Amino acid sequence: MKKNGDVNISLRVRGSRHNRVFEWAMTLYHDSNQCFVQVSKVYMAGSFSFKGRILPLPEN
């Protein structure tokens, strides 16, 4: 958690081969439903990032 209240979550996944590795990082912004996601070293796809909103699931 950062001083301003943002939360950083990261994940590194390693497969059976050296080229089957990817890294995923997400920042959840404090007092907001906004987030930033960055994925790198994705096999055959390169890297990408995006901003979005996290919405609650409907109560069904």
SESE-336099 format. One line per 5 residues: number of its first residue (from 1); for each residue x, z, y of N, C-alpha, C, CB. Coordinates in nm, 4 decimals, padded with zeros to 6 digits. Glycine has a CB too. Example, Ala and Ser with C-alpha at 12.3 -4.5 7.8 and 13.67 -1.06 7.14 Angstrom:
! residues 2
1	01.3190:00.7800:-00.5690:01.2300:00.7800:-00.4500:01.3200:00.7800:-00.3300:01.1308:00.9046:-00.4473; 01.2850:00.7080:-00.2250:01.3670:00.7140:-00.1060:01.2900:00.7870:00.0030:01.4084:00.5725:-00.0598
! end
This chain:
! residues 60
1	00.0849:00.0000:-00.1175:00.0000:00.0000:00.0000:00.0893:00.0000:00.1236:-00.0965:00.1223:-00.0001; 00.0537:-00.0837:00.2200:00.1294:-00.0904:00.3448:00.0814:00.0173:00.4413:00.1165:-00.2300:00.4091; 00.1561:00.0382:00.5474:00.1198:00.1393:00.6473:-00.0147:00.1097:00.7135:00.2280:00.1483:00.7538; -00.0480:-00.0200:00.7287:-00.1743:-00.0556:00.7936:-00.2929:-00.0495:00.6981:-00.1644:-00.1944:00.8529; -00.2703:-00.0141:00.5702:-00.3791:-00.0002:00.4746:-00.4000:-00.1190:00.3832:-00.5032:00.0257:00.5467
6	-00.3288:-00.2308:00.4077:-00.3387:-00.3457:00.3183:-00.2810:-00.3092:00.1817:-00.2650:-00.4685:00.3779; -00.3383:-00.3675:00.0775:-00.2919:-00.3410:-00.0589:-00.2327:-00.4693:-00.1162:-00.4083:-00.2881:-00.1493; -00.1115:-00.4599:-00.1706:-00.0461:-00.5732:-00.2358:-00.0489:-00.5526:-00.3866:00.1000:-00.5903:-00.1854; -00.0907:-00.6565:-00.4584:-00.0947:-00.6534:-00.6043:-00.0128:-00.7725:-00.6528:-00.2433:-00.6581:-00.6597; 00.0774:-00.7497:-00.7473:00.1563:-00.8611:-00.7989:00.1596:-00.8565:-00.9510:00.2995:-00.8579:-00.7417
11	00.1766:-00.9741:-01.0083:00.1771:-00.9885:-01.1531:00.2768:-01.0976:-01.1891:00.0345:-01.0216:-01.2078; 00.3582:-01.0711:-01.2874:00.4510:-01.1721:-01.3389:00.4224:-01.1893:-01.4870:00.6013:-01.1314:-01.3143; 00.3931:-01.3124:-01.5269:00.3597:-01.3425:-01.6653:00.4703:-01.4302:-01.7224:00.2201:-01.4125:-01.6766; 00.5212:-01.3890:-01.8378:00.6285:-01.4641:-01.9022:00.5824:-01.5063:-02.0412:00.7594:-01.3797:-01.9103; 00.5913:-01.6345:-02.0663:00.5521:-01.6880:-02.1961:00.6690:-01.6923:-02.2921:00.4932:-01.8264:-02.1804
16	00.6515:-01.7650:-02.4009:00.7542:-01.7723:-02.5046:00.8713:-01.8615:-02.4654:00.6936:-01.8225:-02.6331; 00.8539:-01.9457:-02.3643:00.9609:-02.0331:-02.3174:00.9911:-02.0020:-02.1717:00.9226:-02.1821:-02.3347; 01.1112:-02.0404:-02.1276:01.1510:-02.0105:-01.9901:01.0646:-02.0822:-01.8867:01.2957:-02.0481:-01.9694; 01.0066:-02.1963:-01.9233:00.9239:-02.2693:-01.8275:00.7776:-02.2251:-01.8316:00.9331:-02.4185:-01.8545; 00.7463:-02.1211:-01.9036:00.6092:-02.0694:-01.9124:00.5947:-01.9397:-01.8335:00.5696:-02.0463:-02.0592
21	00.6574:-01.9350:-01.7181:00.6548:-01.8159:-01.6335:00.5777:-01.8481:-01.5065:00.7991:-01.7668:-01.6001; 00.4942:-01.7548:-01.4623:00.4359:-01.7702:-01.3293:00.4223:-01.6344:-01.2635:00.2990:-01.8407:-01.3366; 00.4172:-01.6366:-01.1320:00.4037:-01.5150:-01.0531:00.2792:-01.5265:-00.9664:00.5301:-01.4902:-00.9661; 00.2075:-01.4184:-00.9564:00.0823:-01.4135:-00.8814:00.0889:-01.2921:-00.7892:-00.0428:-01.4062:-00.9775; 00.0577:-01.3116:-00.6615:00.0572:-01.2009:-00.5647:-00.0697:-01.2103:-00.4812:00.1846:-01.2043:-00.4729
26	-00.1347:-01.0969:-00.4606:-00.2570:-01.0938:-00.3812:-00.2494:-00.9795:-00.2813:-00.3819:-01.0792:-00.4717; -00.2894:-01.0065:-00.1588:-00.2984:-00.9051:-00.0551:-00.4452:-00.8831:-00.0231:-00.2185:-00.9464:00.0722; -00.4905:-00.7596:-00.0379:-00.6265:-00.7210:00.0008:-00.6172:-00.6572:00.1383:-00.6922:-00.6225:-00.1042; -00.6831:-00.7157:00.2362:-00.6746:-00.6664:00.3733:-00.7632:-00.5440:00.3931:-00.7139:-00.7762:00.4720; -00.7092:-00.4444:00.4608:-00.7774:-00.3169:00.4860:-00.9057:-00.3384:00.5666:-00.6838:-00.2197:00.5607
31	-01.0121:-00.2680:00.5286:-01.1411:-00.2738:00.5989:-01.1964:-00.4156:00.6106:-01.1268:-00.2142:00.7372; -01.1804:-00.4946:00.5059:-01.2237:-00.6329:00.5085:-01.2519:-00.6786:00.3658:-01.1172:-00.7231:00.5760; -01.3272:-00.7865:00.3517:-01.3454:-00.8459:00.2199:-01.2559:-00.9680:00.2039:-01.4924:-00.8841:00.1977; -01.1571:-00.9830:00.2919:-01.0654:-01.0960:00.2902:-00.9430:-01.0658:00.2050:-01.0231:-01.1323:00.4319; -00.8877:-01.1717:00.1451:-00.7656:-01.1570:00.0665:-00.6817:-01.2832:00.0812:-00.7982:-01.1292:-00.0831
36	-00.5548:-01.2719:00.0445:-00.4626:-01.3848:00.0427:-00.3974:-01.3865:-00.0944:-00.3553:-01.3752:00.1578; -00.3984:-01.5017:-00.1607:-00.3429:-01.5148:-00.2952:-00.2337:-01.6213:-00.2930:-00.4539:-01.5508:-00.3989; -00.1211:-01.5889:-00.3559:-00.0112:-01.6841:-00.3681:00.0328:-01.6880:-00.5138:00.1081:-01.6460:-00.2742; 00.0362:-01.8083:-00.5700:00.0769:-01.8273:-00.7087:00.1968:-01.9214:-00.7078:-00.0410:-01.8844:-00.7971; 00.3016:-01.8839:-00.7802:00.4211:-01.9667:-00.7815:00.4703:-01.9860:-00.9235:00.5306:-01.9048:-00.6951
41	00.5521:-02.0881:-00.9387:00.6135:-02.1241:-01.0664:00.5094:-02.1555:-01.1740:00.7038:-02.0115:-01.1138; 00.3981:-02.2138:-01.1341:00.2937:-02.2496:-01.2303:00.3397:-02.3742:-01.3053:00.1555:-02.2740:-01.1590; 00.3354:-02.3707:-01.4366:00.3824:-02.4812:-01.5208:00.3084:-02.6098:-01.4866:00.3640:-02.4475:-01.6700; 00.3826:-02.7134:-01.4547:00.3314:-02.8479:-01.4256:00.2412:-02.8540:-01.3019:00.2552:-02.8993:-01.5448; 00.2341:-02.7473:-01.2222:00.1473:-02.7520:-01.1042:00.2197:-02.7085:-00.9773:00.0254:-02.6641:-01.1257
46	00.3386:-02.6542:-00.9875:00.4100:-02.6091:-00.8688:00.3558:-02.4775:-00.8190:00.4020:-02.7128:-00.7593; 00.3481:-02.4642:-00.6870:00.3011:-02.3406:-00.6245:00.1830:-02.3704:-00.5337:00.4146:-02.2725:-00.5448; 00.0985:-02.2702:-00.5132:-00.0118:-02.2858:-00.4194:-00.0520:-02.1497:-00.3659:-00.1319:-02.3560:-00.4861; -00.1242:-02.1516:-00.2550:-00.1755:-02.0280:-00.1959:-00.3081:-02.0578:-00.1285:-00.0742:-01.9673:-00.0945; -00.3873:-01.9526:-00.1104:-00.5158:-01.9694:-00.0440:-00.5643:-01.8355:00.0098:-00.6197:-02.0299:-00.1404
51	-00.6545:-01.8424:00.1058:-00.7222:-01.7239:00.1589:-00.8666:-01.7301:00.1129:-00.7125:-01.7161:00.3160; -00.9274:-01.6158:00.0931:-01.0651:-01.6133:00.0501:-01.1301:-01.4799:00.0743:-01.0745:-01.6482:-00.0935; -01.2513:-01.4676:00.0252:-01.3286:-01.3443:00.0377:-01.3614:-01.2928:-00.1014:-01.4584:-01.3672:00.1204; -01.3640:-01.1635:-00.1147:-01.4045:-01.0998:-00.2386:-01.5457:-01.0466:-00.2176:-01.3050:-00.9854:-00.2805; -01.6378:-01.0947:-00.3000:-01.7773:-01.0564:-00.2862:-01.8187:-00.9700:-00.4051:-01.8676:-01.1812:-00.2751
56	-01.9070:-00.8747:-00.3827:-01.9521:-00.7899:-00.4946:-02.0391:-00.8702:-00.5908:-02.0307:-00.6668:-00.4421; -02.0350:-00.8319:-00.7166:-02.1226:-00.8942:-00.8157:-02.2670:-00.8507:-00.7927:-02.0776:-00.8579:-00.9589; -02.3617:-00.9402:-00.8177:-02.5019:-00.8997:-00.8040:-02.5378:-00.7949:-00.9086:-02.5951:-01.0218:-00.8169; -02.6291:-00.7087:-00.8742:-02.6700:-00.6010:-00.9635:-02.7862:-00.6475:-01.0508:-02.7095:-00.4749:-00.8830; -02.7548:-00.7207:-01.1560:-02.8577:-00.7716:-01.2475:-02.8553:-00.6952:-01.3759:-02.8386:-00.9202:-01.2753
! end
